[in-house]
């Protein structure tokens, strides 16, 4: 049975009981409106601990003033049913006041790696993410936590926070789950009209074009960028960024060399901002 916890105290009581039984816990943080991508994280989590816990919280502090906090899709009942089916034992689904009872005076911020890519367009976004994830880690005290490669920069930011703060939590990255045609699964895809949905495919196609060009021998990053950009434009997608970066530091690379690189992109499909990324 899935336990629905609305308060920090309930999660702590659950965690104490687990500790008594000598059981380990893996946490999967989510904002809900679950799809197969999220479900794959629950399955991954189950491979790393005795018990899987989740959070369902649309965290206000990671949204900018002109972003989609108010309209973010929600389906709490449906999400609980999916969690139950996947064998999640506890979900923390708090009201914002439970997580921020005294406002947001204490913040957790990773610098450097948060400055480029999504950090440029969404100032303060990653500070909101690291602040809430730090809170969730302290509430759940998980042995491991699973994050999707869909949000590749987020995964790297969290890895960095955990490393720098000597937190004893194993961070597990899970592969990006796509629709059959290549579109990365996202709760925000529910915003797309049928026509937008066609155009949205251009995002993964742009990244595939970059990957194929790399495989065909193109090493110049500017040339690679232009190849991807043209695919975005061809699908009426407004490029936010399309960058080829070092897969770990996320710093831009100029020439493809020996180290692993990754192509990351964000684009507007109408008003909807979508992100995707691929190893190249
Ligand atoms: P969200 O609910 O969008 O905050 O996402 C919660 C977690 O699910 C994050 O770790 C995401 O990276 C992960 N996630 C979202 N979409 C996908 C996907 N298509 N494939 C794999 N993981 C995903």
Boltz pocket constraint, residues with backbone or C-beta under 6 A from the ligand:
constraints:
  - pocket:
      binder: B
      contacts: [[A, 29], [A, 30], [A, 31], [A, 32], [A, 37], [A, 38], [A, 40], [A, 41], [A, 146], [A, 147], [A, 148], [A, 149], [A, 150], [A, 151], [A, 174], [A, 175], [A, 176], [A, 177], [A, 178], [A, 184], [A, 185], [A, 186], [A, 187]]
      max_distance: 6.0
